[in-house]
Amino acid sequence: MKATVSALALAFSLAACATASADTQTAAASPPPPATETKGPATIEEARAFVARAEKELGEFSVINGRAQWVNNTHITDDTDAIAAYFGTIGTEMSVKYAGEAARFNNVPGLDFDTRRKLDLLRGGLVLPAPVTPGAAAELNTIATRLNSTYGKGRGTLLGKEMNGNDLEEKMGTVRNPEQLKEMWTSWHTNVGRPMRADYARLVEIANQGAKDLGYADTGAMWRSQYDMDPDAFAALTDKLWGQVKPLYDQLHCYTRAKLNAKYGDAVQPKTGPIRADLLGNMWAQEWGNIYDVVAPAGAGNIGYDLTDLLVAQKYDPVKMVKTGESFYTSLGFPALPQTFWERSQITRPRDREVICHASAWDVDNKDDLRIKMCTKVNADDFVTIHHELGHNFYQRAYNQQPLLYENGANDGFHEAIGDFIALSVTPDYLVDLGLLPKSKVPSPDKDIGLLLRQAMDKVAFLPFGLLVDKWRWGVFSGQIPTANYNQAWTDLRLQYQGITPPSPRSEQDFDPGAKYHVPGNTPYARYFLAHIL
């Protein structure tokens, strides 16, 4: 799935970072000094003054931090890693300081709703907290940047030829040779994930101590507390929701397995048991729409067009794809994107440097400096992704007049659901309006089963993956999954929830979770499960 990045979120969260030396850390401004302790019981006036100061300082810092993280994500070098780690360290220290200070006002009677709400946001807004121990925030940010950059520079192979992750992801959707699929899957998971293992274990150790210092059982409990309910209640809610949709997923899994068996035979995909993960058209087996040609039912399954072919035939390029996405929103009455969007966004992969290709939408200044970061290819997946990412941007601008601490989605799942909702509007009728699809080619009503199956191969197939990523991390943070069992626990959860199995042997030397961007990128993942439910 894709991501959204706001300046406020960057001010709260751990930055993407790599080695920042002690010399580098003394070269720029230090974090704001801690507030002076006030004797006696806290008052309403002090609480309001504290919130106003925190919003002001976070707002000022978030812009320069957002720019530093943007440069690092779009131009990965040792220098930009160090810069990102430096500013990430400041952001972490600021956020931990504010979270600790906010706790002082927990029991102030008579607080108005806004002040109380903002105090809650300050207490629970961090993604990876650091303890106040000198050097802890710097180490945490150094590790986090290194993980992020390791992913961005990752490579796999196809027929022995080295390829970047963006190109491999595209090939996973089109190649049908099982040996080549196995090579791509195995090389990516081994080359990218394995080097992260020790760093990730240390990151968990530091973040957990930071979470405990703030009064949480562990970092996973802190993440789950951000939904206005008890952390255990949120975990129970996700289990309940999964139980309600699981029967539909199980039917889709059974149907897809039968079709894969018919194509590849028992030696590659048996009639029973788990599905081989690399056969599902996606590096992470999270969305299966790319193999619709394999599973389409006879007759009703032939929807009569292929969106990628339509885009190529009409000579669409990446910029035209984004312009088309923008026109969807302006047709609803939204103002056009600012000129700076077109000047500052990364729409295609640069030829001369390493970047993070994982698609994301950015709000750098909490106002109108909106950007997307993609390595766009002319295909159906990226056309839909553009509509999703722009949903984040238009949502970000819709709330940019709110106080800083309110400049975010109702919750992180709602933010993702906005983009997903718009992406669902990429229908045959919409393609006709764009001139991509002749009206005579619009599928007749008897093809609705095919259209719905195509949607299910992405939307329904995603649900267990959307849950298990954080199930794994919650277990890691709580200690239920020990360091020595990282990879086996991941494989077990993939089998339990998705019913899939790796195409090649894995061991505890591996770190397959790291081959998925959101793990080294430290992006909580339950939001995507919630978005699909919504």
C-alpha angles and dihedrals in degrees: 000000000000132000144226125217126194129181089240092053090050091051090054101037135067110269126235102258154155139192113346112176125213088250091056092049093057093049098078138042118301123236116275111278118259116270116264111261114248119218120233131016117338116252136213090250092053091049092052092046091050093051092048091051093047093050091049095048094043091049093052094046096043094067097056090040091051091052092049092051092046092053091048093049093048099039113028113197135136088260097052089044089056092047092049091048091049095053091039089056091053090048093050093048092048093049094047090049092051092046090054093046092048090059089065089071097050095110102035106132122226099023114162118243097255095052092046091048093049091049089054090051092050092050097048105027100098123102097195113014122197127213116249090248108127110265096013096108091047092051092047093051093044090055094044093052092047091052092048094048093045088059093047092052094043122131138191133179141244117192086349093302116125115240135178121245096258093056093043091052090055092048092050087063097051109029115092100180106109095210092052091047090051091050093052094045095046097043093049096047093045099042096042105032104037098064091054099059102093093040092052093051091053092046090055091050094052096042093048091055089050092051092049091050087057092051102263126126091233141327093278090056088050091054092049092050092068094081098073093257140084112287092240091049090054091050089050090050092054090049090051093049092048091051090055095053099033096089090059091048091049091055092049090048092051093048093047093048091053091051092048090049090052091052102040105023132230095297092063103027118014121214092244137035128033126347118246104253098224095056096069100081097251133083091234099031087236097127124026103188093109090071094052088117088062097048103033112127116238114267103354091047094064102091091178103237144056115217094211090055090049092052092049093046091053090049095242116176126193095267092050089051091055092044088053091051091050091051090058090061096042088052086062091055101265118137117254119266115271120264089247089065090067093042097048108030122102102227099161133027111269115236097218106053149029117267140168103258096187105118117250140160118227135201102189103177103027088245124057108330093111122168142165125215114207141137091221122201124188099257141108095260094057093043089058092041091055091057088049096049094046087054087065092049095050090045090050091053092046092064099036093110092060122100110278096257090053094051095106141074124289082259132336092264091055091053090055092044091058090059093042092051092054092045089058087063091072090103132151090261090053090051089052090053089053092051091243097113125040111236089237089062096057106121114255120239091264087066093060091101089059093048092048093047090051089054092045091053087066106026103037094034090056098057101086092043089050089059104037098057091068093034085064094046094045087054092048093049093047093048094242086117107049122209091252090060101044098118100036090051090052091050091047093052091048089054094043097048106023100027092228135128133201116263092227136035115280130196141183088272085072129076105198095170087067090063088071112078098225093062098057087032090056094226114153108239107199086087090074093051090050092046092055091048090050 
